[in-house]
Amino acid sequence: MTEEEVRNWFGERGYPIDDEAELTFAVSGEVLFIHNSQDEYDEVESYSLTSSCCEAISGDKKSGFDWSQSALKSKVESLAEYL
């Protein structure tokens, strides 16, 4: 998923991301993990890409968040009940 696709995904659900926001993101399975530099809580939020609504299913502190694919896969498994 490209940054443009991420921005479009949010915009299509009524939550456009400010053009000035810096994004860090990764996709594992059907889950998007994203940190928006303009997030007031400074969290990495998780979203189900199969959902038609834009509601975070979890939030983790950005500090120390493990972006490795193995850690993201483990996180997806822990979120299975919300997917």
N, C-alpha and C positions, 0 to 999 in steps of 0.2 A: 504494500500500500504506500503510495507516495504522499508527500505533504499536501499536495493539492487535493488528492482523494480524501484525506482526513478532514481537511477544511470543508470540502463539499459534503461529506457525510454529516457533519454537525450542522452545516447550513441548511441542508435538505430537511432536517428535523427541527428547524426553527431556532437554532443556537449558533449563529455565525461567529466564527473566531476572528477577533480583531486582526487586521493585516500586520500590525506591528508586533503581535505576540510571537515569541519564539517557542517552537514546539519540539519536544523530545518525545518520541513515540516508538512503539513496536507492536507487532501483531503476533499472537500465538494462538493457533487454532482459530476460533471465532471470536476472540477477545482482543480488543484494542486497549493497550496501556498507553496513557498519555500524560505528559506534564506540560502545562501551559504556563509560560513565564508570568502571565498576568493573573494566575490563580491566587486568590486571596488566602487560601489555606496552604499553599506550597506543597500540594500532594500529587502523587501519581494516581490518577483515577483509571478505573477499568470499566469498559463498556462492551456489551454484547453486540457484535456486528450484525446479528440476525434480528435485532429488535428494531421496530419502526419508531420507537421513542428514544429520546436521548436522556437516559437516567443512569448515573453511575451505579455500578453494582458493588464497587468497593473503592476505598481510598487508602493509600499508604503514604507515609512520610517520604518525601523526596530524598532526604538525607539517608544515605545508606541503601537506597533501593537497588536491588540487583537486576540489571537489565539483560543478563545472560539468558539464552534460549532455554537452558535447563531450568533456571529459576522461574521463568515465565510459564513454562509448561507445568511446573509444580503448582504455581499460583492458579492456573486455569483449572487444574484438577480440584483444587480447594474451592473453586467458585462454581463447580458443576451444578449445584442445586439451584443456582440463579440463572443458568443459561437455558 
